[in-house]
């Protein structure tokens, strides 16, 4: 490691690691274990599938306890100290779905684009380049890369993957922001969801070909079936939140479903349905973060039902 690299790491507030011995000392994990986890990282995963909303299956690669522990150390002590682009609103401290929606409030037109296979698209070479760019030598960059990747890509299941994906998309965000900013169009990215908005419908529609080119140049892929343009006649939705001229929220349809779930907790057949109770509590927590107005309405409704049905599960709802 050069003196310049050591200075760079210190400037970032990152651990200065030149050898596997240094990494062992920092992590309190033996050199042998680190070596084995790096060399045989693919053997330290359990893979399974879960259904997506679309009905298709998502593959989860779950790291072993030892590997996940080392990945978590890398996330806390290295990756979380690195800044992502200003356009990035997902998986970061002080960022949220609400923060992602805020810049688009009051827009006349909203364009949303979904990146296909976001984590698997990001390859080992890109991860290696991140660790190399911040100052780690080839040996350490290779070890860190091996620990954070699975079968030449970011695994869906590692605690490091969201942050590494955001860092890998830095150039994508900067290029897109540079292009649309000059045209008076807002841009945010929440993981694989790209959102654009503006006052001029024509200008928003016209950016699509160049956005596609930038995305492909940066080695990402667009999911055409999830590209959506909403003007005055369609609901403007950004990462699941419905925008209005002054605010955003979950929308009338979703709120109606939440009310229905709350009411179901008063039915005799649902009095052992603890799963439904958890779902309602989860929705209330979500409302607190994205739609306080409808949270107040829901709380009022719950109190009315609790008074009317005092011996049912509706009285067990945790108020947020």
C-alpha positions as CSV (number, residue, x, y, z in Angstrom):
1,X,0.0,0.0,0.0
2,X,1.4,3.4,-1.0
3,X,1.5,6.3,1.4
4,X,-1.1,8.0,-0.8
5,X,-3.5,5.1,-0.3
6,X,-3.0,5.1,3.4
7,X,-3.7,8.9,3.5
8,X,-6.9,8.4,1.4
9,X,-8.2,5.7,3.8
10,X,-7.5,7.9,6.8
11,X,-9.3,10.8,5.1
12,X,-12.4,8.6,4.6
13,X,-12.1,7.4,8.2
14,X,-11.6,3.8,7.0
15,X,-9.5,1.1,8.6
16,X,-6.0,0.9,7.1
17,X,-5.7,-2.7,6.0
18,X,-2.6,-3.8,4.0
19,X,-2.5,-7.6,4.8
20,X,-4.8,-10.4,5.8
21,X,-3.1,-10.1,9.3
22,X,-4.4,-6.5,9.5
23,X,-7.9,-7.6,8.5
24,X,-7.8,-10.4,11.1
25,X,-6.7,-7.9,13.8
26,X,-9.4,-5.4,12.9
27,X,-12.2,-8.0,12.7
28,X,-11.1,-10.3,15.5
29,X,-11.5,-13.2,13.1
30,X,-8.7,-15.7,12.5
31,X,-6.6,-15.4,9.3
32,X,-7.5,-19.0,8.5
33,X,-11.3,-18.3,8.7
34,X,-11.0,-15.1,6.6
35,X,-8.9,-17.0,4.0
36,X,-11.5,-19.8,3.9
37,X,-14.5,-17.4,3.7
38,X,-12.8,-15.5,0.9
39,X,-11.6,-18.6,-1.1
40,X,-14.8,-20.6,-0.6
41,X,-17.4,-17.9,-0.2
42,X,-19.8,-19.7,-2.7
43,X,-19.9,-22.7,-0.3
44,X,-21.2,-20.4,2.5
45,X,-24.6,-19.7,1.0
46,X,-28.0,-21.3,1.2
47,X,-30.2,-20.5,-1.8
48,X,-34.0,-20.5,-1.9
49,X,-36.8,-18.7,-3.7
50,X,-39.6,-16.5,-2.6
51,X,-42.6,-15.3,-4.7
52,X,-42.6,-11.7,-6.1
53,X,-45.8,-9.7,-6.4
54,X,-45.7,-10.5,-10.1
55,X,-46.0,-14.2,-9.3
56,X,-42.4,-14.9,-10.5
57,X,-39.8,-16.1,-8.1
58,X,-37.0,-14.2,-6.5
59,X,-33.8,-16.1,-5.6
60,X,-32.4,-15.3,-2.1
61,X,-28.8,-16.3,-1.4
62,X,-28.5,-16.4,2.4
63,X,-24.9,-16.2,3.8
64,X,-23.8,-18.5,6.6
65,X,-23.6,-17.0,10.1
66,X,-19.8,-16.6,9.9
67,X,-19.8,-15.0,6.5
68,X,-22.7,-12.7,7.3
69,X,-20.9,-11.6,10.4
70,X,-17.8,-10.6,8.4
71,X,-20.1,-8.9,5.7
72,X,-21.7,-6.9,8.5
73,X,-18.3,-5.8,9.8
74,X,-17.4,-4.6,6.3
75,X,-20.7,-2.8,6.0
76,X,-20.4,-0.9,9.3
77,X,-16.7,-0.1,9.2
78,X,-16.1,0.5,5.5
79,X,-19.1,0.8,3.2
80,X,-21.4,2.9,5.5
81,X,-18.7,5.5,5.7
82,X,-18.8,6.1,2.0
83,X,-21.2,8.7,0.5
84,X,-23.7,7.8,-2.3
85,X,-25.1,10.1,-4.9
86,X,-27.5,12.9,-3.9
87,X,-30.2,11.2,-6.1
88,X,-30.0,8.0,-4.1
89,X,-32.9,7.7,-1.6
90,X,-32.9,4.0,-0.7
91,X,-31.1,1.9,1.9
92,X,-29.3,4.9,3.4
93,X,-29.5,6.6,6.8
94,X,-32.0,9.5,6.8
95,X,-33.4,8.2,3.5
96,X,-36.8,6.6,2.9
97,X,-39.7,6.0,0.5
98,X,-41.0,9.3,1.8
99,X,-37.8,11.2,1.0
100,X,-37.9,9.6,-2.5
101,X,-41.4,10.9,-3.1
102,X,-40.9,14.4,-1.8
103,X,-39.0,15.9,-4.8
104,X,-41.9,14.9,-7.1
105,X,-44.8,16.5,-5.2
106,X,-46.7,18.9,-7.5
107,X,-45.4,17.5,-10.8
108,X,-47.7,17.4,-13.8
109,X,-46.0,14.3,-15.2
110,X,-44.2,11.4,-13.5
111,X,-42.0,8.8,-15.3
112,X,-41.0,5.7,-13.4
113,X,-38.5,3.1,-14.6
114,X,-37.5,-0.2,-13.0
115,X,-34.0,-1.7,-13.4
116,X,-34.1,-5.4,-14.1
117,X,-32.1,-7.8,-11.9
118,X,-30.5,-4.9,-10.0
119,X,-28.2,-6.9,-7.7
120,X,-27.2,-9.7,-10.2
121,X,-26.3,-7.1,-12.8
122,X,-23.5,-5.8,-10.6
123,X,-20.5,-8.0,-11.1
124,X,-17.3,-8.8,-9.1
125,X,-15.2,-6.4,-11.2
126,X,-17.4,-3.4,-10.2
127,X,-17.2,-4.3,-6.5
128,X,-13.4,-4.8,-6.8
129,X,-13.1,-1.3,-8.4
130,X,-15.0,0.2,-5.4
131,X,-12.6,-1.2,-2.8
132,X,-9.6,-0.4,-5.0
133,X,-10.8,3.2,-5.6
134,X,-11.0,4.0,-1.9
135,X,-7.4,2.9,-1.3
136,X,-7.1,-0.8,-0.7
137,X,-4.4,-2.8,-2.4
138,X,-5.1,-5.6,-4.8
139,X,-4.9,-8.4,-2.3
140,X,-7.3,-6.8,0.2
141,X,-9.6,-5.6,-2.5
142,X,-9.9,-9.2,-3.8
143,X,-10.6,-10.6,-0.3
144,X,-13.2,-8.0,0.4
145,X,-14.8,-8.5,-3.0
146,X,-14.9,-12.3,-2.6
147,X,-16.6,-11.9,0.8
148,X,-19.2,-9.6,-0.6
149,X,-20.1,-11.4,-3.9
150,X,-21.6,-14.7,-4.9
151,X,-21.1,-16.4,-8.3
152,X,-19.6,-13.2,-9.8
153,X,-22.4,-10.9,-8.6
154,X,-24.0,-9.2,-5.6
155,X,-26.2,-11.7,-3.8
156,X,-29.7,-10.9,-2.7
157,X,-29.3,-11.7,1.0
158,X,-26.0,-10.1,1.9
159,X,-26.1,-7.1,4.2
160,X,-23.5,-5.5,2.0
161,X,-25.4,-5.7,-1.3
162,X,-27.7,-2.7,-1.0
163,X,-24.8,-0.3,-0.2
164,X,-22.5,-1.8,-2.9
165,X,-25.3,-1.5,-5.4
166,X,-25.8,2.2,-4.5
167,X,-22.1,2.8,-4.8
168,X,-22.0,1.0,-8.2
169,X,-24.8,3.1,-9.4
170,X,-23.0,6.4,-8.6
171,X,-22.0,7.1,-12.2
172,X,-25.5,6.2,-13.4
173,X,-27.0,8.7,-11.0
174,X,-24.5,11.4,-11.8
175,X,-25.0,11.0,-15.6
176,X,-28.8,11.0,-15.4
177,X,-28.9,13.9,-13.0
178,X,-26.6,15.9,-15.3
179,X,-28.9,15.2,-18.2
180,X,-32.3,15.8,-16.7
181,X,-31.3,18.6,-14.3
182,X,-30.6,21.0,-17.2
183,X,-34.1,20.3,-18.5
184,X,-35.9,21.2,-15.2
185,X,-36.7,17.6,-14.4
186,X,-36.4,16.0,-10.9
187,X,-34.7,12.6,-10.6
188,X,-34.5,10.2,-7.6
189,X,-33.5,6.5,-7.3
190,X,-34.7,4.1,-4.7
191,X,-32.8,0.9,-5.2
192,X,-33.9,-0.3,-8.6
193,X,-36.7,2.3,-9.0
194,X,-35.9,5.4,-11.0
195,X,-38.4,8.3,-10.8
196,X,-38.5,11.4,-12.9
197,X,-41.0,14.3,-12.7
198,X,-41.6,17.7,-14.2
199,X,-44.1,20.4,-15.0
200,X,-43.8,19.9,-18.8
201,X,-45.3,16.5,-20.0
202,X,-43.5,16.9,-23.3
203,X,-40.1,17.3,-21.7
204,X,-40.5,14.4,-19.4
205,X,-41.6,12.1,-22.2
206,X,-38.7,13.3,-24.4
207,X,-36.0,12.2,-21.9
208,X,-36.9,8.5,-22.2
209,X,-34.6,7.5,-25.1
210,X,-31.5,9.1,-23.6
211,X,-32.3,7.6,-20.1
212,X,-32.4,4.2,-21.8
213,X,-29.0,4.8,-23.4
214,X,-27.4,6.0,-20.2
215,X,-28.8,2.9,-18.3
216,X,-27.4,0.6,-21.0
217,X,-24.1,2.4,-21.1
218,X,-23.7,1.8,-17.4
219,X,-24.4,-1.9,-17.8
220,X,-27.8,-1.9,-16.2
221,X,-31.0,-3.2,-17.8
222,X,-34.5,-1.7,-18.0
223,X,-37.6,-3.7,-17.3
224,X,-39.9,-2.5,-20.1
225,X,-43.0,-3.9,-18.6
226,X,-42.6,-1.6,-15.5
227,X,-41.9,1.6,-17.4
228,X,-44.8,4.0,-16.6
229,X,-45.7,7.5,-17.6
230,X,-48.5,9.3,-15.6
231,X,-49.9,12.6,-16.7
232,X,-53.0,14.5,-15.6
233,X,-55.4,11.6,-16.1
234,X,-53.4,8.9,-14.3
235,X,-52.4,8.5,-10.7
236,X,-48.9,9.7,-10.1
237,X,-47.1,6.9,-8.1
238,X,-43.5,7.0,-6.8
239,X,-42.3,3.9,-5.0
240,X,-45.9,3.0,-4.1
241,X,-46.9,6.4,-2.8
242,X,-49.6,8.4,-4.6
243,X,-48.6,12.0,-5.2
244,X,-50.9,15.1,-5.1
245,X,-50.3,18.8,-5.7
246,X,-49.2,19.3,-2.1
247,X,-48.4,16.0,-0.5
248,X,-48.3,12.2,-0.9
249,X,-49.8,9.1,0.8
250,X,-50.9,5.6,0.3
251,X,-53.9,6.5,-1.8
252,X,-57.7,5.8,-1.3
253,X,-57.5,2.2,-2.6
254,X,-54.8,1.1,-0.2
255,X,-56.4,2.9,2.7
256,X,-59.7,1.2,2.0
257,X,-57.9,-2.2,2.2
258,X,-56.3,-1.2,5.5
259,X,-59.7,-0.2,6.9
260,X,-61.0,-3.6,5.8
261,X,-58.2,-5.4,7.6
262,X,-58.9,-3.4,10.8
263,X,-62.6,-4.3,10.6
264,X,-61.8,-8.0,10.1
265,X,-60.3,-8.0,13.6
266,X,-63.8,-7.6,15.0
267,X,-65.1,-10.7,13.3
268,X,-65.6,-13.9,15.3
269,X,-63.8,-16.0,12.8
270,X,-60.6,-13.8,13.0
271,X,-60.1,-13.9,16.8
272,X,-57.2,-16.3,16.6
273,X,-55.7,-14.6,13.5
274,X,-52.5,-13.1,15.1
275,X,-51.0,-12.8,11.7
276,X,-53.7,-10.3,10.7
277,X,-53.1,-8.3,13.8
278,X,-49.4,-8.1,13.0
279,X,-50.3,-7.0,9.4
280,X,-52.5,-4.2,10.8
281,X,-49.8,-3.0,13.2
282,X,-47.3,-3.0,10.3
283,X,-49.6,-0.9,8.1
284,X,-50.1,1.6,11.0
285,X,-46.3,1.9,11.4
286,X,-46.0,2.5,7.6
287,X,-48.8,5.1,7.7
288,X,-46.9,6.9,10.5
289,X,-43.9,7.3,8.2
290,X,-45.6,8.2,4.9
291,X,-49.2,9.3,5.6
292,X,-49.9,10.8,9.0
293,X,-53.3,12.2,7.9
294,X,-54.6,8.7,7.1
295,X,-53.0,7.4,10.3
296,X,-55.1,9.7,12.3
297,X,-58.2,8.6,10.5
298,X,-57.3,4.9,11.1
299,X,-56.7,5.5,14.8
300,X,-60.1,7.2,15.1
301,X,-61.7,4.3,13.3
302,X,-59.9,1.8,15.6
303,X,-61.1,3.5,18.7
304,X,-64.7,3.5,17.4
305,X,-64.5,-0.2,16.7
306,X,-62.8,-1.0,20.1
307,X,-65.7,0.8,21.9
308,X,-68.2,-1.2,19.9
309,X,-66.4,-4.6,20.1
310,X,-64.4,-4.5,23.4
311,X,-63.7,-8.2,23.5
312,X,-62.1,-8.6,20.0
313,X,-58.6,-8.4,18.6
314,X,-59.2,-4.8,17.5
315,X,-58.5,-3.7,21.1
316,X,-55.0,-5.3,20.8
317,X,-53.8,-3.0,18.0
318,X,-50.7,-1.1,19.1
319,X,-51.2,2.6,18.5
320,X,-48.5,4.3,16.6
